[in-house]
Amino acid sequence: MNFRAPLLRAPRDARCSSSRAGRACAWLAAGALAIGALAAAPLAFAQGQWPVKPIKVLVPFPAGGQLDVVVRAIADKLQPVLGQPLVVENRTGADGNIAAEAVAKSAPDGYTWLATSVPFATASSLAKNLRFDPVKDFRPVANLGTSSFVICVPANLPVKTIAEFVAYAKANEGKLSYAGTSRGSVTHLSSEMFMRATGTKMEFIGYAGIPPALTDLIGGRLQFMSVGIVAAMPQIAAGKIRPLAVLDAQRHPQLPDVPSIVEAGYPDVVASTWFGLLVPAQTPPEAVQRINAEAVKIATSPEIAEKFKAMGVNPIAPNTPEQFDAFLKADMAKWQKVIKDANVVVE
């Protein structure tokens, strides 16, 4: 005996008897079923039916990078809590926009997440023909942590403070250069922000990555660099480069003797990278709240906080989706102003 699941059918009437009308009725029936599925999603979440299958987390940058390591550390602890695998996929390209577009266009059912960072906040100001809206197409979920930047100069440059460097740069206008990993990157934009705040001018030189830029900074071919503390620490410890200020409101635990940029007198030059989770805009709030609660609990646990500290990530205080949303919009506005004021154009 054959058992067949009952099919959901639209009620038939005389208006569906013709071929053309039949096709129209079929479309209407499909639409009704789709609307019904969307309407049922919040109920499914409320009844604890999520998740029932693996969750995909798209990371827009290569494996092994800071964001990738942060996300995988969280994902490993989240899997047993949610009872489903979290598949972390590195989908690189277009400064993170390929992964972001894929998530923006995915079903808002809680099974596709975007793990991203500052390039997401600068995308709408830098990218041409962006095929997603960073505000309208996403729902921020949680900020998992931040990572500070530090201003460094060659060890043999005759300056030891920000004030001395500003005076030196003004006395040597047109002669100094600074490094950035690419035009529009945080290393580039934070340097532009510094120059506009201090009234200094230097030439930008783009590099394919941090290591070759640090090599040229050590050799004196560059005179200035805003760089992540993790990348800079080995060279700072070896005495090959000199840190002048941390681009944060407070001093950094790994550089307790280096003043913050706020202490140095430039509160508008605070800059850091962050690591956050987002989902498609129409994802039910029940899923958003659960992801936030579990991810933040893990990110602030002693074990993960210690792991983050070792890799230069500052564990962030517990935050709600609404707080991360406000943080993200403020970050977008900050970088938008820097990009506009500095007339940064990415080809």
C-alpha positions in Angstrom: 0.0 0.0 0.0 1.3 3.4 -0.9 1.1 6.2 1.6 1.2 9.7 0.2 1.4 13.0 2.2 -1.7 15.1 1.5 -1.1 18.1 -0.8 -2.1 21.6 0.1 -4.4 22.8 -2.6 -6.1 26.1 -3.3 -9.9 25.8 -3.4 -11.1 25.1 -6.9 -14.0 26.9 -8.4 -15.3 27.8 -11.9 -12.7 30.6 -12.2 -9.8 28.1 -12.2 -11.3 25.9 -14.9 -9.5 27.4 -17.9 -5.8 26.8 -18.7 -4.8 30.5 -18.2 -7.0 30.9 -15.1 -5.6 27.6 -13.8 -2.0 29.0 -14.0 -3.1 32.1 -12.2 -4.7 30.1 -9.4 -1.5 28.1 -9.1 0.5 31.2 -8.6 -2.0 32.5 -6.1 -1.9 29.2 -4.2 2.0 29.2 -4.1 2.0 32.8 -2.9 -0.5 32.0 -0.2 1.6 29.1 1.0 4.8 31.3 1.0 3.0 34.0 3.0 1.7 31.3 5.4 5.3 30.0 5.9 6.6 33.5 6.8 3.7 34.1 9.1 4.3 30.8 10.9 8.1 31.5 11.4 7.7 33.5 14.6 5.4 30.9 16.0 7.9 28.2 15.2 10.6 30.1 17.1 8.3 30.8 20.0 7.6 27.1 20.3 11.3 26.2 20.4 11.4 24.6 17.0 14.6 26.4 16.0 17.2 25.4 15.1 16.4 22.0 13.5 19.2 22.0 10.9 22.9 23.2 10.5 23.6 26.9 10.6 25.9 28.6 8.1 28.2 31.4 9.2 29.8 33.4 6.3 33.1 35.0 7.0 34.1 37.6 4.3 37.9 37.3 4.9 40.5 34.5 4.7 40.8 31.7 7.2 43.3 32.3 10.0 42.6 36.1 10.2 41.5 37.7 13.5 37.8 37.7 12.6 37.9 34.1 11.4 39.6 32.9 14.7 37.1 34.9 16.8 34.1 33.4 15.0 35.4 29.9 15.1 36.1 30.2 18.8 32.4 31.3 19.4 31.0 28.7 16.9 32.8 25.8 18.7 31.1 26.7 22.0 27.7 27.5 20.4 27.2 24.2 18.6 26.4 22.1 21.7 24.3 24.9 23.1 22.1 25.2 20.0 22.2 21.5 19.3 23.2 22.0 15.6 26.4 22.3 13.7 27.6 25.8 12.9 29.4 25.6 9.5 31.9 28.5 9.2 32.5 29.3 5.5 35.2 31.8 4.3 33.6 33.4 1.3 36.1 36.1 0.4 36.1 38.8 -2.3 35.2 42.5 -3.0 36.3 43.6 0.5 33.7 41.5 2.2 30.8 42.5 -0.1 30.3 39.1 -1.7 29.6 37.3 1.6 27.4 40.2 2.8 25.3 40.1 -0.4 24.8 36.4 -0.1 23.5 36.8 3.5 21.4 39.7 2.6 19.6 37.6 -0.1 19.3 34.5 2.0 16.1 33.3 3.7 15.5 35.2 7.0 15.0 32.0 8.9 18.0 32.1 11.4 20.1 29.6 9.4 22.5 32.0 7.7 24.6 34.5 9.6 27.2 37.1 8.6 30.3 37.5 10.7 31.9 40.8 9.7 34.0 43.8 10.7 34.7 47.4 9.8 34.7 46.9 6.0 30.9 46.3 6.4 30.6 49.8 7.9 32.5 51.5 5.1 31.0 49.5 2.2 28.2 52.0 1.4 30.7 54.9 1.3 33.4 53.2 -0.7 31.8 50.6 -3.0 30.2 51.5 -6.3 26.9 49.8 -7.3 26.6 48.0 -4.0 24.0 45.3 -4.3 22.7 45.3 -0.8 21.9 47.9 1.8 23.9 47.5 5.0 21.1 49.1 7.1 17.9 47.9 5.5 19.0 44.4 4.6 20.4 43.3 7.9 19.5 42.9 11.5 22.6 43.4 13.9 22.8 40.6 16.5 25.9 41.0 18.7 29.2 42.6 19.0 31.7 39.9 20.0 34.8 42.1 20.7 37.1 44.8 19.4 40.8 45.1 18.6 42.8 48.3 19.1 45.2 50.1 16.7 48.5 51.8 17.7 50.4 54.6 16.0 54.0 53.5 15.3 57.1 55.2 13.9 60.6 53.8 13.1 62.7 53.4 16.2 65.3 55.8 14.9 62.8 58.6 14.1 63.7 61.5 16.5 60.3 61.6 18.2 58.9 60.0 21.3 55.4 61.5 21.7 52.5 62.4 19.5 53.1 66.1 20.1 56.7 65.6 18.9 55.6 63.7 15.9 53.0 66.3 14.9 55.7 69.0 15.1 58.1 66.9 13.1 55.5 66.1 10.4 54.7 69.8 10.0 58.4 70.7 9.8 58.8 68.1 7.1 55.6 68.5 5.2 55.7 66.7 1.8 58.6 64.5 2.9 56.8 61.8 5.0 54.8 58.8 4.0 52.6 56.3 5.8 51.4 52.8 5.1 48.0 51.2 4.5 47.0 47.7 3.5 44.7 49.1 0.8 42.9 52.4 0.1 39.8 52.4 2.3 41.2 50.0 4.8 41.1 50.8 8.5 44.9 51.3 8.5 44.4 53.9 5.7 41.3 55.6 7.1 42.5 55.8 10.7 45.7 57.5 9.4 43.6 60.0 7.3 41.6 60.7 10.5 44.8 61.4 12.4 46.1 63.7 9.7 42.9 65.8 9.6 42.8 66.1 13.4 46.4 67.2 13.6 46.7 69.3 10.5 49.5 67.1 9.1 50.1 65.8 5.6 51.8 62.6 4.5 51.8 60.5 1.3 49.8 57.2 1.4 51.6 54.1 0.2 49.5 51.0 -0.2 50.7 47.5 0.6 49.5 44.0 -0.1 49.6 43.2 3.6 50.8 44.3 7.0 54.2 42.3 7.0 55.7 44.2 4.0 54.5 47.5 5.4 56.1 46.8 8.8 59.3 45.9 7.0 59.4 49.2 5.3 58.5 51.0 8.5 61.4 49.3 10.3 63.7 50.3 7.5 62.7 53.9 7.6 61.2 54.0 4.1 57.9 54.9 5.9 57.6 57.3 8.8 54.2 56.5 10.2 51.7 53.6 10.5 48.4 52.9 12.2 48.5 49.2 12.8 46.7 46.5 14.8 48.4 45.9 18.2 48.7 42.2 17.5 50.7 42.7 14.3 52.8 45.4 15.9 53.7 43.8 19.2 56.6 41.6 18.1 58.4 44.5 16.4 57.6 46.8 19.4 59.0 44.2 21.8 62.1 43.9 19.6 62.6 47.7 19.7 62.4 48.0 15.9 59.4 50.4 15.9 58.2 52.9 18.5 54.6 53.1 19.6 53.4 56.7 20.2 49.7 56.2 21.1 46.9 53.6 21.2 43.9 54.8 19.1 41.5 54.2 22.0 40.0 56.0 24.9 42.0 53.9 27.4 45.5 52.5 27.5 45.9 48.9 26.3 46.9 46.1 28.7 49.7 45.0 26.4 51.1 48.5 26.2 50.6 50.0 29.6 53.2 52.7 29.2 51.8 54.0 25.9 49.2 56.8 26.2 45.8 56.6 24.6 45.1 59.0 21.8 42.6 60.7 24.1 45.3 61.3 26.6 47.5 62.7 23.8 44.7 65.3 23.2 42.9 63.9 20.1 39.6 62.4 21.3 38.2 62.3 17.7 40.9 59.9 16.5 39.6 56.9 18.4 39.5 53.9 16.0 39.4 50.2 16.4 38.2 47.2 14.5 35.2 45.1 15.8 33.8 41.6 15.2 30.1 41.2 14.9 27.2 38.9 13.9 24.4 40.0 11.6 21.4 38.2 10.0 19.0 39.0 7.2 16.6 41.9 8.1 13.4 39.9 8.5 14.8 37.2 10.7 12.3 36.7 13.6 13.3 38.6 16.7 13.1 35.4 18.8 16.0 34.0 16.8 18.0 37.2 17.0 17.5 37.4 20.8 18.6 33.8 21.3 21.7 34.1 19.1 22.6 37.3 21.0 22.1 35.8 24.4 24.1 32.7 23.7 26.9 34.3 21.7 27.5 37.1 24.2 27.5 34.7 27.1 30.2 32.7 25.4 32.2 35.8 24.3 32.3 37.1 27.9 33.0 33.8 29.5 36.4 33.6 31.4 37.7 30.9 29.0 37.0 32.8 25.8 37.8 36.2 27.3 41.3 34.9 28.1 41.7 33.4 24.7 40.7 36.7 23.1 43.1 38.6 25.3 46.0 36.4 24.1 45.2 37.2 20.5 44.8 41.0 21.1 41.0 41.0 21.1 39.3 43.1 23.8 36.3 41.2 25.1 33.3 43.5 25.0 30.7 44.0 27.7 27.4 42.2 27.2 25.4 44.0 24.5 21.9 43.7 23.1 21.0 43.7 19.4 19.7 47.2 19.8 23.0 48.4 21.3 25.0 46.8 18.6 22.7 48.4 16.0 23.4 51.8 17.5 27.1 51.0 17.7 27.1 50.0 14.0 25.3 53.0 12.8 27.6 55.3 14.7 30.6 53.5 13.2 29.2 53.9 9.7 28.6 57.6 10.3 32.2 58.1 11.6 33.9 56.4 8.6 31.5 58.0 6.1 32.7 61.4 7.4 36.4 60.4 7.2 35.9 59.1 3.6 34.1 62.2 2.5 36.4 64.7 4.2 39.5 62.9 2.8 37.9 62.4 -0.6 38.8 58.7 -0.5 37.9 56.9 -3.8 38.4 53.2 -4.3 38.7 52.1 -8.0 
